[in-house]
């Protein structure tokens, strides 16, 4: 009886392995597409119109004293807008915003 149990388990593992090799993998998710950025009064914006995943806006700000900082908005789903602003009105956004996607 013991040998029969071992053989049954080996056969089951073999069948599962064969099924995994033959069955198609799940469809991969499409990265965000149709992504655009724009800026208005020291705030950068990014949005994507297609695919799946998330997008975030990234901006480079320069102060009137020459200080620099990089700021990132939150990751948001496709179809929503990520926004982030420079620290204050004495800072300007240089050059244009860009975006980062994930998923």
Residue pairs with C-beta under 8 A, 6 or more apart in sequence:
29 51
29 52
29 53
29 103
30 50
30 51
30 52
30 53
31 51
31 52
31 53
31 101
31 103
32 48
32 50
32 51
32 52
32 53
32 54
32 55
32 78
32 101
32 103
33 48
33 49
33 50
33 51
34 48
34 49
34 50
34 51
35 46
35 47
35 48
35 49
35 55
35 99
35 101
36 46
36 47
36 48
37 44
37 45
37 46
37 57
37 96
37 97
37 98
37 99
38 44
38 45
38 96
38 97
39 45
39 59
39 93
39 96
39 97
42 61
42 85
42 86
42 89
42 91
42 92
42 93
43 83
43 84
43 85
43 86
43 93
44 57
44 58
44 59
44 73
44 83
44 84
44 85
44 93
44 96
44 97
45 57
45 81
45 82
45 83
45 97
46 55
46 56
46 57
46 73
46 81
46 82
46 97
46 98
46 99
47 55
47 79
47 80
47 81
47 82
48 55
48 78
48 79
48 99
48 101
49 78
49 79
50 78
51 78
52 78
52 103
53 77
53 78
53 101
53 102
53 103
54 75
54 76
54 77
54 78
54 101
54 102
54 103
55 75
55 76
55 78
55 82
55 99
55 100
55 101
56 72
56 73
56 74
56 75
56 76
56 82
56 99
56 100
56 101
57 72
57 73
57 82
57 83
57 84
57 97
57 98
57 99
58 70
58 71
58 72
58 73
58 84
58 97
58 98
58 99
58 100
59 70
59 71
59 72
59 84
59 86
59 93
59 97
60 68
60 69
60 70
60 93
60 94
60 95
61 68
61 69
61 70
61 71
61 86
61 87
61 91
61 92
61 93
61 94
62 68
62 91
62 92
62 94
63 87
63 90
63 91
64 90
64 91
65 90
69 86
69 87
69 91
71 84
71 85
71 86
71 87
72 84
72 100
73 82
73 83
73 84
74 82
75 82
75 102
76 82
82 99
86 92
86 93
